[in-house]
Amino acid sequence: MSRDDEMAALSEVFEEVLAQSPRALLVEGEAGIGKTTLVERFLARHPDARVLRAAGDESEADVLFAIADQLLRSAAPGEVDVLGADSHLTVGMELLERLGSAEPTIVVVDDAHLADAGSLRALLFCARRLAESATLLLIVVRGTAEATLPEGWLKLADGAVVSLRPLGVEETRALGAQMGTPLTAAAAAQLSAHTGGNPLHLRAVLRELAGAGGWVDDTRPLPVPRHYAQMVEARFARCDAEVASLLAAAAVLGTRVPLHATSQLASPADPLAAVDRAVATGLIRLADAEDGTWLEFTHPLTRAAVYAALAQSRRSELHLAAARLASGPDAALRHRVAAAAVPDDALREELEAAAQAQLVRGGWAVAVRHLLAASRMTSRAGERERLLLDAIEALMYSGDGGAARRLAERTDIAEGPRRDSVWAYLAMFAGDVATAERLLERAWRHPGLGPRLASTVAQRRAFLAASRLRGAEAIEWAERATQLAPEDRTTALLAAPSLAIGLGLEGRIDEAHAALDRWLDDHSGFVLLALKARLLEAQGDTAGAADRFRRSADGALADNLLVIAGLSLAGLARTQYRAGAWDDAVVSAERAVAVATESEDRWVLAHALWSATFVPSARGDHAGAAQLGARVAAEPASFERHTALAHLVAAQLAAARERPAEVLEHLAPVAALGADYTALPWQHLQAHALVDAGRWEAAERFISEASALAQTRRHRLLVVHLHHARARLALVRRHVEAAAEAFEQARAGIEPLAMPYEQALLELEHAQLLRREGRRRAASELLLDARERFAALAALPAVRRCERELTACGLTPTARSVRDHALLTPQETAVTRLVVAGMSNREVAKELMLSTKTVEFHLSNIYLKAGVRSRAELRTRARADELEL
């Protein structure tokens, strides 16, 4: 197959994938392999599509949201400035609004391996939400996508990766014939091997062979030219002084650089004339764009060859001059590093300080670059290794475990406790529990372990123990961490969450509160606020928990702390569910899932999905809840906390469908952990399932033991649940008086908690007991109250149960319009809630992290299902209580 045929075939592959409506296609291959040619051929086949372009460049790799800025200017020139943004979510929403379109749109990001990390995250956020838009992202990288892009892109592409292979023997022969240098099969094989089959290198060699009279004797050794570099160097050497200076300045600044910056650095006497002569060399071209005039090298290899042709002293001189002209401190540092030919302690210290400043503001990618540069500015091996380990840790803190792992794999660092502590952290990211445990144990036992590093190792052992739901271990290691470095506030703050979780797992609730309160008074972190909320949630303080979850979510989102924001929004959804604000709970759950997806933390996503199951399960949307549960089960789990949560979700869904045997099966591994209700609220499910499964003696023992613990630990909702289970157990045993007493205790306990759904369930089942005793009037009063509560929540299955019981009492229930939420998806419910609350489509989109087009799509479905024609009519019906929103 010729190269042309291959390109045509690959274009067909693009078309086939496009027919499946992907959100992203990744194109990978080495420099000069033909990626740009392939993309251009593909675009030529879609002349009617709107095409938006951006390209990564080394000179802008440190400029946060540079690629996003290029795309936004391409889509809507001059309307949006994102270069000062501090959150990829904000930028991602702007991209979503501009890139999402009903008209076919192709977004091309070339040289994405040089793109700034913030833009890649913002684009990924956008791409995940383009399902309702006719938009395709083409991400082009040198090398492999796996090695150069964040893992989220590979997951999103889901196999839609086009990899360009090198030219084979026949394709090399065809290229030789095309260029006037016929080749035998043996010569073509030799030439293909010599160049790696790279078309760019092949053309360079074939040009040289043609200039030397061709390749007559294929048995002679293949000439060893410097390929493309030699050709570029020859042209560069023929340039006059002003052109050479202009090309050298451009090479120092990057592959695509502003004309004014290049002229300022090169200082030619007649800039425009010098540019014209430079363009005439064929090494560089002029590009006019709406954001200015640019000089572009004809290929990245051209820029590399010109740069390599410069003497080291000339490079250093130009980089120092560029540093003085740089627009910002980060760019200036990059040029000063490039100018440094030998280690420089002063520059290293400056780079470290800049890295720390970036870490404080969440500029992980720039911090990592500064740390890596600092590691090259020292001649001391120990210092170099420390800086490299700092860079790996910064990558992990940013959530890019894949990049951290790749850096670790190519970094030669001597074994020692610090290396073991970092490698253990990498193992935790990868879910390799055994390796993490082994490395932390080895680090802890190292004879050279100092107090500060010992404190870090202890803190990480506490975190690992908490993740494995080992409460006593978490407490022990967290306390050691603070004792080893009592003056180190940072370590104490990192250890506090593990300590509180460990105390919660052990049921030492008051101590867990105290561990958090010690630092919460100091305004020291949203994670502590979220953990405080979880303790209050377990104790039935719904209002207090909701307030703290909301504050934690708002603050974490403002600081771009997505893991904490996802957990907090999930907790807020649960507390809103308990408080009866079910439509608000749906909104919070939708936001939690969106944020958790962006965090790329599997456990946080599972946690958010779990919270999203509560309302649809209670409203009878078992299919929708099952889909959420399936997503939880599909997330790979390594730590016990994730595995246990997956089983808990499955048990909860089985309970909603009245399948007690399945409930007990799923709860068996959860029960074996023996975790407190604070960490895993499973005990009420176990109690009811034992009753429903007919295991009455086991139920009685379990309820008795669990009730004692719940009373001691002040888990008021669990106490209510267990009274309820005891009432049902007494009822099936025909112990009517004991059942009535237990129901009264449960109802007395639930009223001060202000949880309408839980209260109505108790009223319904208590009424069933009263009816069977012949007390129909009392039963009817309870049933009418319960039906009102259920109807207000649109809990259709429970409403129907109440109406059946009322009929059995001899009453004919008045028909009442209750919204059937099984007709709406959770996202449609969330959109409906926010529209009725008065939000515009744009505001709804921002709240739920969707595109405006997607909101419009959902609204059209909502109108159809609700039988309305406009948002005004939707609001009118809601105000008239025809829709319970």
PyMOL commands that set and color helices and strands:
alter all, ss='L'
color gray80, all
select helices_A, chain A and resi 3-19+35-44+58-60+66-75+88-99+112-114+117-128+145-148+151-157+169-178+185-195+199-211+227-237+241-253+259-266+271-280+300-309+312-325+329-339+345-360+364-376+381-397+401-409+417-430+433-444+451-467+471-484+489-505+509-520+526-538+542-558+562-579+582-599+602-618+622-634+640-656+660-673+683-692+696-713+716-732+736-753+756-772+776-793+796-808+821-823+826-836+841-848+852-866+871-879
alter helices_A, ss='H'
color red, helices_A
select strands_A, chain A and resi 24-29+50-55+105-110+135-142+161-163+256-258+284-289+292-297
alter strands_A, ss='S'
color yellow, strands_A
deselect
rebuild
show_as cartoon
